[in-house]
Amino acid sequence: MRAFVLYDKDGTITSAGIPAAPDTGRQALLGQPEQSVAEVELPDTPADMPATAASGHGIGEDLTEQLTRMIAEYRVDVSGQSPVLVRK
């Protein structure tokens, strides 16, 4: 699953979001001039992400938990051709 991340010059992620369905209107991550936005692959995404019956949570809660964990455990590496997530 893809996510958009807002990050600073050191690769520290300050915000993240999942793109909405195409028919829900426009969305944006708005940052400061010294911040950048990248689309990255969300780490550790279960193959059955929409099916969350076992956890008892809705998909929004599961995605929020994943995004929160990603912000805490990863940073953006821009040393290659395109930004990628790497563990802190």
N, CA, C and O atoms as a GROMACS GRO file, in nm:
protein
  352
    1MET      N    1   0.085  -0.117   0.000
    1MET     CA    2   0.000   0.000   0.000
    1MET      C    3   0.090   0.123   0.000
    1MET      O    4   0.193   0.127   0.067
    2ARG      N    5   0.048   0.223  -0.076
    2ARG     CA    6   0.126   0.346  -0.088
    2ARG      C    7   0.077   0.449   0.014
    2ARG      O    8  -0.040   0.454   0.049
    3ALA      N    9   0.172   0.531   0.060
    3ALA     CA   10   0.140   0.639   0.153
    3ALA      C   11   0.217   0.763   0.110
    3ALA      O   12   0.324   0.753   0.050
    4PHE      N   13   0.164   0.877   0.142
    4PHE     CA   14   0.235   1.003   0.122
    4PHE      C   15   0.294   1.044   0.256
    4PHE      O   16   0.227   1.037   0.358
    5VAL      N   17   0.420   1.086   0.254
    5VAL     CA   18   0.486   1.131   0.377
    5VAL      C   19   0.540   1.272   0.358
    5VAL      O   20   0.589   1.308   0.250
    6LEU      N   21   0.531   1.350   0.462
    6LEU     CA   22   0.587   1.484   0.468
    6LEU      C   23   0.711   1.472   0.556
    6LEU      O   24   0.701   1.422   0.668
    7TYR      N   25   0.827   1.517   0.507
    7TYR     CA   26   0.951   1.498   0.581
    7TYR      C   27   1.042   1.619   0.569
    7TYR      O   28   1.028   1.701   0.478
    8ASP      N   29   1.137   1.628   0.665
    8ASP     CA   30   1.230   1.741   0.666
    8ASP      C   31   1.361   1.704   0.597
    8ASP      O   32   1.374   1.594   0.543
    9LYS      N   33   1.459   1.795   0.600
    9LYS     CA   34   1.586   1.775   0.530
    9LYS      C   35   1.665   1.657   0.584
    9LYS      O   36   1.751   1.603   0.514
   10ASP      N   37   1.637   1.615   0.708
   10ASP     CA   38   1.707   1.501   0.767
   10ASP      C   39   1.633   1.369   0.742
   10ASP      O   40   1.681   1.264   0.784
   11GLY      N   41   1.518   1.375   0.676
   11GLY     CA   42   1.441   1.255   0.649
   11GLY      C   43   1.340   1.221   0.757
   11GLY      O   44   1.272   1.118   0.748
   12THR      N   45   1.329   1.305   0.860
   12THR     CA   46   1.234   1.281   0.967
   12THR      C   47   1.092   1.304   0.918
   12THR      O   48   1.060   1.411   0.867
   13ILE      N   49   1.008   1.202   0.932
   13ILE     CA   50   0.870   1.211   0.886
   13ILE      C   51   0.788   1.290   0.988
   13ILE      O   52   0.788   1.258   1.107
   14THR      N   53   0.720   1.391   0.940
   14THR     CA   54   0.639   1.474   1.029
   14THR      C   55   0.490   1.451   1.012
   14THR      O   56   0.411   1.486   1.100
   15SER      N   57   0.451   1.392   0.898
   15SER     CA   58   0.310   1.366   0.873
   15SER      C   59   0.301   1.260   0.764
   15SER      O   60   0.392   1.243   0.684
   16ALA      N   61   0.188   1.187   0.763
   16ALA     CA   62   0.169   1.084   0.662
   16ALA      C   63   0.021   1.067   0.635
   16ALA      O   64  -0.063   1.098   0.720
   17GLY      N   65  -0.011   1.018   0.517
   17GLY     CA   66  -0.150   0.994   0.481
   17GLY      C   67  -0.161   0.892   0.370
   17GLY      O   68  -0.066   0.871   0.294
   18ILE      N   69  -0.277   0.830   0.361
   18ILE     CA   70  -0.307   0.732   0.258
   18ILE      C   71  -0.395   0.802   0.154
   18ILE      O   72  -0.492   0.868   0.191
   19PRO      N   73  -0.364   0.787   0.025
   19PRO     CA   74  -0.450   0.848  -0.076
   19PRO      C   75  -0.593   0.795  -0.066
   19PRO      O   76  -0.614   0.676  -0.046
   20ALA      N   77  -0.688   0.883  -0.081
   20ALA     CA   78  -0.829   0.844  -0.077
   20ALA      C   79  -0.870   0.788  -0.212
   20ALA      O   80  -0.797   0.799  -0.310
   21ALA      N   81  -0.987   0.730  -0.216
   21ALA     CA   82  -1.042   0.682  -0.342
   21ALA      C   83  -1.056   0.801  -0.438
   21ALA      O   84  -1.080   0.913  -0.394
   22PRO      N   85  -1.042   0.777  -0.568
   22PRO     CA   86  -1.045   0.887  -0.665
   22PRO      C   87  -1.172   0.972  -0.662
   22PRO      O   88  -1.168   1.089  -0.700
   23ASP      N   89  -1.284   0.917  -0.617
   23ASP     CA   90  -1.408   0.992  -0.622
   23ASP      C   91  -1.437   1.072  -0.495
   23ASP      O   92  -1.549   1.119  -0.477
   24THR      N   93  -1.339   1.087  -0.406
   24THR     CA   94  -1.362   1.158  -0.280
   24THR      C   95  -1.310   1.301  -0.280
   24THR      O   96  -1.314   1.367  -0.177
   25GLY      N   97  -1.264   1.349  -0.391
   25GLY     CA   98  -1.215   1.486  -0.398
   25GLY      C   99  -1.065   1.494  -0.376
   25GLY      O  100  -0.998   1.392  -0.360
   26ARG      N  101  -1.013   1.615  -0.378
   26ARG     CA  102  -0.869   1.636  -0.365
   26ARG      C  103  -0.826   1.636  -0.219
   26ARG      O  104  -0.901   1.675  -0.130
   27GLN      N  105  -0.703   1.591  -0.197
   27GLN     CA  106  -0.642   1.594  -0.066
   27GLN      C  107  -0.501   1.648  -0.080
   27GLN      O  108  -0.444   1.645  -0.189
   28ALA      N  109  -0.445   1.696   0.030
   28ALA     CA  110  -0.309   1.750   0.024
   28ALA      C  111  -0.242   1.740   0.160
   28ALA      O  112  -0.308   1.749   0.263
   29LEU      N  113  -0.111   1.721   0.157
   29LEU     CA  114  -0.028   1.736   0.276
   29LEU      C  115   0.040   1.871   0.260
   29LEU      O  116   0.114   1.892   0.164
   30LEU      N  117   0.016   1.960   0.351
   30LEU     CA  118   0.074   2.093   0.342
   30LEU      C  119   0.185   2.108   0.444
   30LEU      O  120   0.165   2.087   0.564
   31GLY      N  121   0.301   2.143   0.396
   31GLY     CA  122   0.415   2.158   0.485
   31GLY      C  123   0.476   2.296   0.477
   31GLY      O  124   0.424   2.386   0.410
   32GLN      N  125   0.586   2.311   0.546
   32GLN     CA  126   0.661   2.435   0.546
   32GLN      C  127   0.758   2.434   0.428
   32GLN      O  128   0.780   2.328   0.368
   33PRO      N  129   0.816   2.549   0.393
   33PRO     CA  130   0.908   2.555   0.278
   33PRO      C  131   1.026   2.457   0.288
   33PRO      O  132   1.075   2.411   0.185
   34GLU      N  133   1.071   2.425   0.407
   34GLU     CA  134   1.188   2.337   0.422
   34GLU      C  135   1.149   2.189   0.426
   34GLU      O  136   1.234   2.105   0.456
   35GLN      N  137   1.023   2.156   0.398
   35GLN     CA  138   0.976   2.018   0.400
   35GLN      C  139   0.946   1.969   0.259
   35GLN      O  140   0.922   2.049   0.168
   36SER      N  141   0.949   1.837   0.242
   36SER     CA  142   0.921   1.775   0.113
   36SER      C  143   0.815   1.668   0.130
   36SER      O  144   0.790   1.622   0.241
   37VAL      N  145   0.752   1.629   0.019
   37VAL     CA  146   0.652   1.523   0.019
   37VAL      C  147   0.698   1.414  -0.076
   37VAL      O  148   0.749   1.442  -0.184
   38ALA      N  149   0.678   1.289  -0.035
   38ALA     CA  150   0.711   1.175  -0.120
   38ALA      C  151   0.604   1.068  -0.107
   38ALA      O  152   0.540   1.055  -0.003
   39GLU      N  153   0.584   0.993  -0.213
   39GLU     CA  154   0.496   0.877  -0.208
   39GLU      C  155   0.585   0.754  -0.190
   39GLU      O  156   0.677   0.731  -0.269
   40VAL      N  157   0.558   0.676  -0.086
   40VAL     CA  158   0.641   0.561  -0.053
   40VAL      C  159   0.554   0.439  -0.028
   40VAL      O  160   0.432   0.450  -0.008
   41GLU      N  161   0.616   0.323  -0.029
   41GLU     CA  162   0.546   0.199   0.002
   41GLU      C  163   0.534   0.187   0.154
   41GLU      O  164   0.634   0.196   0.225
   42LEU      N  165   0.413   0.166   0.204
   42LEU     CA  166   0.390   0.151   0.347
   42LEU      C  167   0.449   0.018   0.394
   42LEU      O  168   0.412  -0.087   0.341
   43PRO      N  169   0.541   0.020   0.490
   43PRO     CA  170   0.606  -0.104   0.534
   43PRO      C  171   0.511  -0.196   0.610
   43PRO      O  172   0.416  -0.151   0.675
   44ASP      N  173   0.538  -0.325   0.601
   44ASP     CA  174   0.466  -0.426   0.679
   44ASP      C  175   0.316  -0.420   0.662
   44ASP      O  176   0.242  -0.433   0.760
   45THR      N  177   0.269  -0.401   0.540
   45THR     CA  178   0.126  -0.398   0.514
   45THR      C  179   0.076  -0.540   0.492
   45THR      O  180   0.122  -0.607   0.399
   46PRO      N  181  -0.015  -0.588   0.575
   46PRO     CA  182  -0.068  -0.722   0.555
   46PRO      C  183  -0.136  -0.734   0.419
   46PRO      O  184  -0.197  -0.638   0.371
   47ALA      N  185  -0.126  -0.851   0.358
   47ALA     CA  186  -0.187  -0.873   0.227
   47ALA      C  187  -0.338  -0.855   0.232
   47ALA      O  188  -0.400  -0.817   0.133
   48ASP      N  189  -0.399  -0.883   0.348
   48ASP     CA  190  -0.544  -0.872   0.360
   48ASP      C  191  -0.585  -0.747   0.439
   48ASP      O  192  -0.677  -0.753   0.520
   49MET      N  193  -0.518  -0.636   0.416
   49MET     CA  194  -0.542  -0.515   0.494
   49MET      C  195  -0.690  -0.478   0.506
   49MET      O  196  -0.732  -0.441   0.616
   50PRO      N  197  -0.771  -0.484   0.399
   50PRO     CA  198  -0.911  -0.447   0.417
   50PRO      C  199  -0.989  -0.539   0.510
   50PRO      O  200  -1.087  -0.497   0.571
   51ALA      N  201  -0.947  -0.664   0.521
   51ALA     CA  202  -1.017  -0.759   0.608
   51ALA      C  203  -0.958  -0.754   0.746
   51ALA      O  204  -0.852  -0.811   0.771
   52THR      N  205  -1.026  -0.684   0.838
   52THR     CA  206  -0.971  -0.664   0.971
   52THR      C  207  -1.058  -0.726   1.079
   52THR      O  208  -1.058  -0.682   1.194
   53ALA      N  209  -1.133  -0.828   1.042
   53ALA     CA  210  -1.226  -0.890   1.138
   53ALA      C  211  -1.154  -0.948   1.259
   53ALA      O  212  -1.207  -0.943   1.370
   54ALA      N  213  -1.035  -1.002   1.239
   54ALA     CA  214  -0.963  -1.066   1.350
   54ALA      C  215  -0.925  -0.965   1.458
   54ALA      O  216  -0.925  -0.999   1.576
   55SER      N  217  -0.892  -0.843   1.419
   55SER     CA  218  -0.849  -0.744   1.517
   55SER      C  219  -0.967  -0.674   1.585
   55SER      O  220  -0.953  -0.617   1.693
   56GLY      N  221  -1.083  -0.680   1.522
   56GLY     CA  222  -1.198  -0.612   1.578
   56GLY      C  223  -1.198  -0.463   1.553
   56GLY      O  224  -1.286  -0.392   1.602
   57HIS      N  225  -1.102  -0.413   1.478
   57HIS     CA  226  -1.093  -0.270   1.447
   57HIS      C  227  -1.139  -0.246   1.305
   57HIS      O  228  -1.140  -0.336   1.222
   58GLY      N  229  -1.177  -0.124   1.278
   58GLY     CA  230  -1.209  -0.085   1.142
   58GLY      C  231  -1.083  -0.055   1.065
   58GLY      O  232  -0.976  -0.039   1.124
   59ILE      N  233  -1.094  -0.049   0.934
   59ILE     CA  234  -0.976  -0.026   0.850
   59ILE      C  235  -0.910   0.108   0.882
   59ILE      O  236  -0.787   0.117   0.878
   60GLY      N  237  -0.986   0.212   0.913
   60GLY     CA  238  -0.927   0.341   0.945
   60GLY      C  239  -0.840   0.336   1.069
   60GLY      O  240  -0.733   0.398   1.072
   61GLU      N  241  -0.884   0.262   1.171
   61GLU     CA  242  -0.804   0.248   1.293
   61GLU      C  243  -0.675   0.172   1.264
   61GLU      O  244  -0.569   0.208   1.315
   62ASP      N  245  -0.683   0.067   1.183
   62ASP     CA  246  -0.563  -0.010   1.149
   62ASP      C  247  -0.464   0.074   1.070
   62ASP      O  248  -0.344   0.068   1.096
   63LEU      N  249  -0.513   0.153   0.975
   63LEU     CA  250  -0.425   0.240   0.897
   63LEU      C  251  -0.362   0.347   0.985
   63LEU      O  252  -0.245   0.379   0.968
   64THR      N  253  -0.439   0.402   1.077
   64THR     CA  254  -0.385   0.502   1.169
   64THR      C  255  -0.272   0.442   1.252
   64THR      O  256  -0.168   0.506   1.270
   65GLU      N  257  -0.291   0.321   1.301
   65GLU     CA  258  -0.187   0.254   1.378
   65GLU      C  259  -0.062   0.231   1.293
   65GLU      O  260   0.049   0.253   1.340
   66GLN      N  261  -0.081   0.188   1.168
   66GLN     CA  262   0.034   0.166   1.080
   66GLN      C  263   0.108   0.294   1.051
   66GLN      O  264   0.231   0.296   1.052
   67LEU      N  265   0.035   0.403   1.024
   67LEU     CA  266   0.100   0.530   0.995
   67LEU      C  267   0.175   0.582   1.118
   67LEU      O  268   0.285   0.634   1.105
   68THR      N  269   0.115   0.568   1.235
   68THR     CA  270   0.180   0.612   1.358
   68THR      C  271   0.309   0.533   1.382
   68THR      O  272   0.411   0.591   1.418
   69ARG      N  273   0.303   0.403   1.361
   69ARG     CA  274   0.422   0.318   1.377
   69ARG      C  275   0.530   0.354   1.274
   69ARG      O  276   0.648   0.358   1.306
   70MET      N  277   0.488   0.381   1.149
   70MET     CA  278   0.583   0.417   1.044
   70MET      C  279   0.655   0.547   1.081
   70MET      O  280   0.777   0.557   1.066
   71ILE      N  281   0.580   0.647   1.128
   71ILE     CA  282   0.642   0.774   1.166
   71ILE      C  283   0.743   0.755   1.279
   71ILE      O  284   0.848   0.820   1.280
   72ALA      N  285   0.712   0.667   1.374
   72ALA     CA  286   0.801   0.644   1.488
   72ALA      C  287   0.925   0.562   1.451
   72ALA      O  288   1.032   0.584   1.508
   73GLU      N  289   0.912   0.468   1.357
   73GLU     CA  290   1.019   0.372   1.332
   73GLU      C  291   1.099   0.394   1.204
   73GLU      O  292   1.204   0.331   1.185
   74TYR      N  293   1.053   0.482   1.115
   74TYR     CA  294   1.120   0.500   0.986
   74TYR      C  295   1.154   0.645   0.960
   74TYR      O  296   1.102   0.736   1.025
   75ARG      N  297   1.242   0.664   0.865
   75ARG     CA  298   1.274   0.796   0.813
   75ARG      C  299   1.284   0.783   0.661
   75ARG      O  300   1.286   0.672   0.609
   76VAL      N  301   1.289   0.894   0.591
   76VAL     CA  302   1.298   0.894   0.445
   76VAL      C  303   1.444   0.909   0.405
   76VAL      O  304   1.513   1.001   0.450
   77ASP      N  305   1.490   0.816   0.320
   77ASP     CA  306   1.626   0.822   0.267
   77ASP      C  307   1.617   0.875   0.124
   77ASP      O  308   1.550   0.815   0.039
   78VAL      N  309   1.684   0.987   0.098
   78VAL     CA  310   1.679   1.048  -0.034
   78VAL      C  311   1.812   1.036  -0.108
   78VAL      O  312   1.836   1.110  -0.203
   79SER      N  313   1.899   0.946  -0.064
   79SER     CA  314   2.031   0.935  -0.127
   79SER      C  315   2.026   0.863  -0.261
   79SER      O  316   2.120   0.874  -0.340
   80GLY      N  317   1.919   0.790  -0.289
   80GLY     CA  318   1.906   0.719  -0.417
   80GLY      C  319   1.831   0.800  -0.520
   80GLY      O  320   1.817   0.922  -0.508
   81GLN      N  321   1.781   0.730  -0.621
   81GLN     CA  322   1.708   0.797  -0.727
   81GLN      C  323   1.571   0.846  -0.683
   81GLN      O  324   1.522   0.948  -0.732
   82SER      N  325   1.509   0.775  -0.589
   82SER     CA  326   1.380   0.818  -0.539
   82SER      C  327   1.374   0.794  -0.389
   82SER      O  328   1.443   0.705  -0.338
   83PRO      N  329   1.294   0.870  -0.317
   83PRO     CA  330   1.284   0.856  -0.171
   83PRO      C  331   1.232   0.718  -0.132
   83PRO      O  332   1.139   0.666  -0.195
   84VAL      N  333   1.292   0.659  -0.029
   84VAL     CA  334   1.247   0.530   0.026
   84VAL      C  335   1.249   0.537   0.178
   84VAL      O  336   1.322   0.618   0.237
   85LEU      N  337   1.170   0.453   0.241
   85LEU     CA  338   1.170   0.445   0.387
   85LEU      C  339   1.281   0.352   0.434
   85LEU      O  340   1.305   0.247   0.375
   86VAL      N  341   1.349   0.393   0.539
   86VAL     CA  342   1.450   0.309   0.605
   86VAL      C  343   1.427   0.316   0.755
   86VAL      O  344   1.381   0.417   0.808
   87ARG      N  345   1.460   0.207   0.822
   87ARG     CA  346   1.446   0.207   0.968
   87ARG      C  347   1.541   0.306   1.032
   87ARG      O  348   1.653   0.326   0.984
   88LYS      N  349   1.497   0.369   1.141
   88LYS     CA  350   1.581   0.465   1.215
   88LYS      C  351   1.694   0.391   1.282
   88LYS      O  352   1.777   0.453   1.350
   0.00000   0.00000   0.00000
